[in-house]
């Protein structure tokens, strides 16, 4: 990075400390070329009190998956936990969360519940696929934006099952059926409307692992290749085809609940795919092989495609590099340094931020959020330039530093939770 740089001004929020210094905020903004190193005046926005606070009642907790909250139907939705094997949807009204809020326990009174992730629609509905011990089949349950059970639909589930909520409000159940002596393996895609009624069903007998992406595209992970199709009704011709070596695999995206393949659809129709290659020499039959993960030669790479499926770039990733797709490009994190790139691997912005264990997430507004839970620091960045729109330091001027979780809904709407505590706070950053 060029040493002769200055930083654009940013908006800084100091929570609960009037007149605290904002000088450290300059390091949070994306740098821009300048002919002078003159100091930049940084406006300080001091808010002593949040818009509202809500004390999570009982023994419920929302801290562990706080950053993976979602918005929809006027609510901000959190996954709450209460003991083991709990599946609780916790929702608060974005404007009046202290007065309007609810929780729905999908487990209920059953002793054993088999389930996975909670899924959310833009209308505020919450969907959950599960099987209670007293039930003969799996069931999709829908809870509306007011916390009331909306509908239940029994479904057949075999080995691999997964729900996906599409942008148009449809819910797709992906189900994998293993091969038997009498029949080949196959995959089904059942599409339900937001009313729970079955709209269509597609059966696929081709080889490979199929996945429904959140934008409605279908991924096929087969031996030696990864293919992407426009939708479930267009599986005869892929829109892109990535060839992979014998030891190459798709990487995983840990920024979604449950994690999944690191295949990132972009705005404008482009796609970014992250893979890794590990070559482990097989041992003799019956031999026990001790493998040290630190000694395995792992090669990672990122490949980009435009809307027509034409490859636009390929780049290697170093150990410790983190990638997140956002907008029409992606952000590359190297420790405390961040770089934004377009679909042609051209750098469009950069930022050097402060904080331990910085974690980046996409915001519903399209911004990039970066947070340090340990240090109580939060940044909202422009996705293309990485210029800081807001910076928050919860520990500015504090005698003892505390840890905080953050969820950013976009356009200055920030939710915080102190580590180990149960008070949810909403702030409007200005």
Number of C-alpha atoms within 10 A of each C-alpha: 8 8 7 12 16 21 22 18 19 24 21 28 27 22 21 17 16 14 11 16 14 20 14 12 25 24 17 27 28 26 23 16 12 11 8 9 11 9 10 13 12 18 14 20 19 17 17 11 12 17 13 16 19 17 12 18 10 8 10 17 21 22 22 13 15 19 22 17 20 22 21 18 17 17 24 21 27 25 24 23 20 14 9 6 14 17 24 21 23 23 28 23 20 21 14 16 21 18 12 14 20 16 20 18 15 23 18 12 9 12 10 12 19 13 18 16 15 18 18 26 24 18 15 21 23 25 26 21 25 23 21 19 12 10 12 10 14 18 19 18 18 25 20 17 25 20 19 14 15 17 15 17 16 16 14 11 20 11 8 12 17 16 23 22 25 19 12 12 17 19 26 25 21 21 21 21 17 12 10 8 5 5 9 12 14 18 23 20 22 19 23 19 15 19 14 18 14 15 12 11 15 12 13 14 11 14 14 17 15 22 23 23 20 15 16 19 19 21 24 20 19 16 15 13 17 21 19 24 20 17 16 21 11 12 18 8 11 17 19 19 17 16 12 17 10 12 11 19 21 20 18 16 18 12 16 11 16 10 10 15 18 20 22 21 22 20 13 12 13 22 26 25 21 23 20 18 18 14 12 11 7 8 9 8 6 6 8 8 10 6 9 7 8 7 7 11 11 15 15 20 16 19 20 24 24 20 16 11 17 14 19 15 15 16 12 14 17 12 10 9 13 16 21 20 25 23 20 20 27 24 25 19 21 16 17 15 13 21 21 25 21 19 23 15 17 11 17 16 20 23 23 19 23 20 19 15 14 21 18 23 20 22 19 13 14 17 24 27 27 25 28 21 21 16 20 24 24 32 29 29 25 20 27 23 19 26 24 29 23 24 26 21 22 22 19 22 16 12 7 7 13 14 16 23 23 26 24 29 21 18 17 15 14 19 23 23 22 18 16 10 13 18 14 22 20 23 19 14 20 15
